[in-house]
């Protein structure tokens, strides 16, 4: 009996070790057969956080939390006033840059590349690889935004239909193509034909060696309708810190590393009308800085108790709420894309943003699993010619204080406006606007 008991304990221990090894091996499980080893992908750390947050077994769904505390959304987690103020200033500054020409924006915005003439343009080209790979992606699962389907996660049919946009992937007769662009190679194998985990994948650029970070940018492109859907972004700096067990140095990360550049390259690829970008969706907002800003907006509005379904709540350019959301991390991703690709997109700006819950909250079958969504309207900037021909641009710099100003010359109303921004560590701390007639 003792021998049998010891054997049973040993077997259970071996099973536990094997199970743990499966989940620790880079999100990939190696399956051996009589021919060639294959691999199947299991949920990685970030996937598991979205699927299960209470430690329950894989085959047991977690209990539904209250509506106001779900999927990163908690209406009681409210941003502090100083944080909201800082984001509002940053969003207003971004709008000023968006409405300017590339050279004007380059004068007002510190250019790390110190170009002449001044420019805010991205220095990267789609031909610069930097080890980004287009990974396999389930189109029907990622791009099906219909409200009635329970097998996918994002329900946007009502909002997309209202805007005249497709809500299904091309594989199902719609107009959307979804991509998972990953900073690793899912097809990499060692000399024995086994999958190479991305922690062991390396690449060289200009003779310098780098390591794969495991980052990803997932998004949908609707070229016909003029929309981009930002689905899931995990930047190299964050995934490298998680996967390498330490904070990476900037020179260890891919120079081409922003979601704004990568999404733009795929938007522009084989696109007969690159300037037809009209809408940008932040699908399933779980950003820990953005959601508290939304909660603050709701808290400060006595007419709002919680975030409603579509048509949601709309904020127009110039409003404090708009500036706060544009200055948030998810808003600035879009701002960077438009700001740094003016030559291809034209001079564009966002005219409004709508915040809402996806339709699952009101379809009855997943009421406690609603997600926060945002959609930005994008339009061309209407350039107004100065009839007096007296427009002048001037850059003002005080390196000691970190202050940069941008002056637009006298217009038809005969005034001069000076925008002065105080920046420290790349953050806008304060802005002042002076108008002199």
C-alpha positions in Angstrom: 0.0 0.0 0.0 2.8 2.4 0.9 4.6 1.7 -2.4 1.3 2.4 -4.3 0.8 5.6 -2.4 4.3 6.8 -3.1 3.9 6.0 -6.7 0.7 8.0 -6.9 2.3 11.0 -5.2 5.3 10.9 -7.6 2.9 10.7 -10.6 0.9 13.7 -9.5 4.1 15.7 -8.9 5.4 14.8 -12.4 2.0 15.9 -13.8 2.1 19.2 -12.0 5.7 19.9 -13.2 4.7 19.1 -16.8 1.7 21.3 -16.6 3.7 24.2 -15.2 6.4 23.7 -17.9 3.7 23.9 -20.5 2.6 27.4 -19.3 6.1 28.7 -18.8 7.5 27.8 -22.2 7.0 31.1 -24.0 3.3 30.5 -24.7 4.2 27.5 -27.0 3.6 23.8 -26.4 5.8 21.4 -28.4 3.9 18.3 -29.6 6.0 15.4 -30.7 4.8 12.8 -33.2 6.3 10.2 -35.5 7.2 12.7 -38.2 8.1 16.3 -37.4 7.5 18.2 -34.1 4.7 20.7 -34.3 3.6 23.4 -32.0 0.3 24.8 -30.7 0.1 28.3 -29.2 -1.4 28.5 -25.7 -2.5 31.8 -24.1 0.4 33.9 -23.0 0.5 36.0 -19.8 -1.5 38.9 -21.3 -4.0 36.6 -22.9 -4.6 34.8 -19.7 -5.1 38.1 -17.8 -8.0 38.9 -20.2 -9.5 35.4 -20.0 -9.2 34.6 -16.3 -8.4 36.9 -13.4 -9.6 34.9 -10.4 -7.2 31.9 -10.6 -10.0 29.5 -11.6 -9.1 26.4 -13.7 -8.9 26.8 -17.5 -12.2 24.9 -18.0 -14.1 26.9 -15.4 -15.3 30.3 -16.4 -14.9 33.0 -13.7 -18.0 34.5 -12.1 -19.2 37.7 -13.7 -18.1 40.7 -11.7 -20.4 43.7 -11.2 -20.9 45.8 -14.3 -19.0 48.8 -13.1 -15.8 46.7 -12.3 -15.1 44.7 -15.4 -12.6 44.4 -18.2 -10.4 47.2 -16.8 -13.4 49.5 -16.4 -14.3 50.8 -12.9 -16.4 54.0 -12.8 -15.2 54.6 -9.3 -11.5 54.6 -10.3 -11.4 58.3 -11.0 -8.3 60.2 -12.3 -7.0 62.8 -9.9 -7.4 66.5 -11.0 -3.7 67.1 -11.7 -3.5 64.1 -14.0 -6.7 65.2 -15.8 -5.3 68.7 -16.2 -2.0 67.4 -17.6 -3.7 65.2 -20.1 -6.0 68.1 -21.2 -2.9 70.3 -21.9 -1.2 67.5 -23.8 -4.3 66.9 -25.9 -4.6 70.6 -26.7 -1.0 70.8 -27.7 -1.5 67.7 -29.9 -4.4 69.4 -31.7 -2.3 72.5 -32.4 0.4 70.3 -33.9 -2.1 68.3 -36.0 -3.6 71.5 -37.5 -0.1 72.8 -38.5 1.9 71.9 -41.5 4.7 69.5 -41.1 7.3 72.2 -40.9 5.2 74.3 -38.5 4.7 71.2 -36.3 8.4 70.5 -36.4 9.2 74.0 -35.2 6.8 73.7 -32.3 7.6 70.2 -31.3 11.2 69.2 -30.2 12.6 67.1 -33.1 15.0 64.4 -31.8 16.5 64.1 -35.2 17.3 67.9 -35.5 16.3 68.1 -39.2 16.5 71.0 -41.5 14.0 72.1 -42.5 12.1 71.4 -39.3 9.8 68.4 -39.4 7.6 66.2 -37.3 7.6 63.4 -39.8 8.3 59.8 -38.8 11.8 58.8 -40.0 10.8 55.2 -40.7 9.8 53.5 -43.9 7.8 50.3 -44.3 10.9 48.6 -45.9 12.7 48.9 -42.5 12.0 45.5 -41.0 13.2 45.6 -37.4 12.1 42.0 -37.0 8.4 42.7 -37.1 6.4 39.7 -38.5 2.9 39.3 -39.7 1.6 36.4 -37.6 -1.3 34.1 -38.2 -4.6 35.6 -37.0 -8.1 34.2 -36.9 -10.0 36.7 -39.1 -13.5 35.4 -38.2 -12.7 35.6 -34.5 -10.9 39.0 -34.5 -12.8 40.9 -37.1 -16.4 39.8 -36.6 -18.0 42.7 -34.7 -21.6 41.6 -35.0 -23.8 42.1 -31.9 -25.5 38.7 -31.9 -22.4 36.5 -32.1 -21.3 35.1 -28.7 -18.1 33.4 -29.9 -16.1 36.6 -30.3 -15.3 39.4 -27.9 -16.2 42.8 -29.4 -19.7 43.8 -30.3 -19.7 47.0 -32.5 -22.4 46.3 -35.1 -24.7 49.1 -33.9 -22.0 51.7 -34.0 -20.4 50.6 -37.2 -23.7 50.4 -39.0 -24.6 53.9 -37.8 -21.4 55.2 -39.4 -21.9 53.3 -42.6 -19.0 50.9 -41.9 -18.5 47.2 -42.3 -18.7 45.1 -39.2 -17.4 41.8 -40.6 -14.1 40.6 -42.0 -13.5 40.0 -45.7 -13.5 36.2 -45.0 -17.2 36.6 -44.1 -18.1 39.1 -46.9 -17.2 42.3 -45.1 -14.5 44.9 -45.7 -12.2 44.4 -42.6 -8.8 42.7 -42.6 -7.2 42.1 -39.2 -3.5 41.8 -38.5 -1.3 40.6 -35.7 2.1 42.2 -36.2 4.5 40.6 -33.7 8.1 41.3 -32.7 9.0 37.6 -33.0 8.9 34.9 -35.7 6.3 32.3 -35.0 7.9 30.1 -37.7 11.4 30.2 -36.3 12.9 26.7 -35.6 16.1 25.3 -34.2 18.3 22.9 -36.1 16.3 20.0 -35.0 13.0 21.5 -36.2 11.6 22.5 -32.9 10.0 25.9 -32.5 12.3 28.6 -31.1 10.8 30.6 -28.3 11.0 34.3 -28.9 13.3 34.8 -25.9 16.0 32.9 -27.9 15.3 34.8 -31.2 17.8 37.5 -32.3 18.3 39.7 -35.3 20.8 42.2 -36.6 20.3 45.7 -38.0 23.3 47.5 -39.4 25.6 45.0 -37.8 24.1 45.5 -34.3 22.5 42.5 -32.6 19.0 42.8 -30.9 16.7 40.4 -29.2 13.0 39.7 -29.9 10.7 41.3 -27.3 7.5 39.4 -27.9 5.6 42.6 -28.5 2.5 42.8 -30.7 0.2 45.2 -32.4 -3.2 43.9 -33.4 -5.6 46.0 -35.5 -8.2 45.9 -38.2 -8.0 47.8 -41.5 -11.1 48.8 -43.5 -9.7 50.6 -46.5 -13.0 50.8 -48.3 -14.8 52.4 -45.4 -11.9 54.5 -44.2 -11.5 53.1 -40.7 -8.8 51.5 -38.5 -9.7 49.4 -35.5 -7.0 49.4 -32.7 -7.5 46.0 -31.1 -4.6 45.1 -28.8 -1.3 46.8 -28.3 1.6 45.6 -26.2 4.7 47.8 -26.9 8.3 46.4 -26.9 9.3 48.3 -23.8 6.6 46.6 -21.7 6.8 43.1 -23.1 10.6 43.2 -22.9 10.5 44.1 -19.3 8.1 41.3 -18.6 9.9 38.7 -20.7 13.5 39.7 -19.8 12.8 40.2 -16.1 14.3 43.7 -16.1 13.7 47.1 -17.5 15.3 47.3 -21.0 17.6 50.0 -22.1 16.2 52.2 -25.0 19.1 51.1 -27.3 18.0 47.4 -26.8 14.6 48.0 -28.3 13.6 48.1 -32.0 13.9 51.7 -33.3 10.8 51.1 -35.3 8.5 50.3 -32.4 5.4 52.6 -32.3 2.0 51.3 -33.0 1.3 54.5 -34.9 4.0 53.8 -37.5 3.1 50.1 -38.0 -0.6 50.7 -38.3 0.0 53.4 -40.8 2.2 51.2 -43.0 -0.6 48.6 -43.1 -3.2 51.2 -43.7 -1.2 52.6 -46.7 -0.2 49.3 -48.1 -1.9 48.7 -51.5 -4.4 51.5 -50.6 -5.6 53.4 -53.6 -6.9 56.2 -51.4 -4.5 56.6 -48.4 -6.1 60.0 -47.5 -9.5 58.4 -46.9 -8.9 57.8 -43.2 -12.2 58.9 -41.6 -12.5 56.9 -38.3 -10.3 55.3 -35.7 -11.8 52.9 -33.2 -10.2 52.1 -29.8 -11.7 48.7 -29.4 -11.9 47.4 -25.8 -10.1 50.1 -23.8 -8.3 48.7 -20.8 -5.5 51.2 -20.5 -4.9 52.0 -16.8 -4.4 55.7 -17.5 -7.3 56.2 -20.0 -10.1 54.5 -18.2 -9.8 56.7 -15.0 -10.1 59.8 -17.3 -13.3 58.4 -18.7 -14.5 57.7 -15.2 -13.7 61.3 -14.2 -15.7 62.7 -17.1 -18.7 60.6 -16.0 -18.2 61.6 -12.4 -18.0 65.3 -13.2 -21.2 65.2 -15.3 -24.3 65.2 -13.2 -26.4 63.9 -16.1 -24.3 60.7 -16.4 -24.4 57.8 -14.0 -22.4 55.3 -16.1 -21.2 54.9 -19.7 -24.1 54.3 -22.1 -24.4 52.1 -25.1 -24.2 53.6 -28.6 -24.6 56.5 -29.5 -22.7 56.9 -26.2 -21.3 60.3 -25.2 -19.7 62.6 -27.8 -17.1 65.3 -27.1 -16.1 67.8 -29.7 -12.6 69.2 -30.4 -11.7 72.0 -28.1 -13.7 70.8 -25.2 -11.9 69.8 -22.0 -13.2 66.3 -22.2 -11.9 65.9 -25.8 -8.5 67.2 -24.8 -8.2 64.9 -21.9 -8.9 61.8 -24.0 -6.7 62.9 -26.8 -3.9 63.4 -24.3 -4.4 59.9 -23.0 -2.1 57.1 -24.2 -4.8 55.6 -26.5 -5.5 59.1 -28.0 -1.9 59.9 -28.5 -1.4 56.7 -30.6 -3.8 58.1 -33.1 -2.3 61.7 -32.8 1.2 60.4 -33.5 0.0 58.5 -36.6 -1.7 61.5 -38.2 1.0 64.0 -37.0 3.9 62.0 -38.3 2.5 61.0 -41.7 1.0 64.3 -43.0 2.7 63.8 -46.4 0.6 60.7 -47.1 -2.5 61.4 -45.1 -2.8 65.1 -45.6 -3.1 67.6 -42.8 -5.9 66.1 -40.7 -7.3 66.5 -37.2 -9.9 64.8 -35.0 -13.1 66.7 -34.8 -14.8 64.6 -32.1 -14.6 61.5 -30.0 -17.5 59.2 -28.9 -17.1 57.0 -25.8 -19.6 54.1 -25.3 -20.0 50.5 -24.2 -20.2 47.7 -26.7 -23.6 46.3 -27.6 -23.2 43.1 -25.6 -24.2 45.0 -22.4 -27.7 45.5 -23.8 -28.1 42.3 -25.8 -29.0 40.4 -22.7 -26.6 37.5 -22.9 -23.4 39.1 -21.6 -24.7 42.1 -19.6 -21.8 42.0 -17.1 -19.1 41.8 -19.7 -19.5 45.1 -21.6 -16.4 46.8 -22.8 -15.4 50.5 -23.1 -15.0 51.7 -26.7 -14.0 54.9 -28.3 -14.3 56.2 -31.9 -12.6 59.3 -33.3 -13.9 61.2 -36.3 -11.0 62.3 -38.6 -11.3 65.2 -41.1 -9.0 67.4 -43.3 -7.9 70.7 -41.8 -9.4 73.6 -43.7 -6.6 75.9 -44.4 -7.5 79.6 -44.2 -5.3 81.9 -46.3 -4.1 85.1 -44.7 -5.5 87.9 -46.9 -2.8 90.3 -45.6 0.0 87.9 -46.3 1.5 88.7 -42.9 1.7 85.2 -41.5 5.0 84.4 -39.9 6.2 81.4 -37.9 8.7 81.9 -35.1 10.2 79.4 -32.7 11.0 80.5 -29.2 13.2 78.3 -27.0 14.5 78.5 -23.4 16.6 75.4 -22.9 17.2 76.1 -19.3 13.5 76.1 -18.4 12.4 73.6 -21.0 10.0 76.0 -22.5 9.1 76.1 -26.2 6.7 78.5 -27.7 5.1 78.8 -31.2 3.8 82.1 -32.5 1.4 82.4 -35.4 1.5 85.8 -37.1 -1.3 88.3 -37.4 -4.5 87.1 -39.1 -7.4 89.0 -40.5 -8.6 89.9 -37.0 -5.2 91.6 -36.5 -4.0 89.7 -33.4 -0.9 87.7 -32.5 -1.4 84.5 -30.6 1.5 83.0 -28.6 1.3 79.4 -27.3 3.9 78.7 -24.6 4.4 75.2 -23.3 6.5 74.2 -20.3 7.8 70.7 -20.7 9.8 68.5 -18.4 10.9 64.9 -19.1 8.8 64.9 -22.3 5.6 65.9 -20.5 3.7 69.1 -20.9 3.3 70.7 -17.4 1.7 74.0 -18.3 0.4 76.0 -21.2 -0.4 79.7 -21.5 -2.0 81.4 -24.5 -1.5 85.2 -25.0 -3.4 87.2 -27.6 -2.3 90.7 -28.3 -4.4 92.9 -30.6 
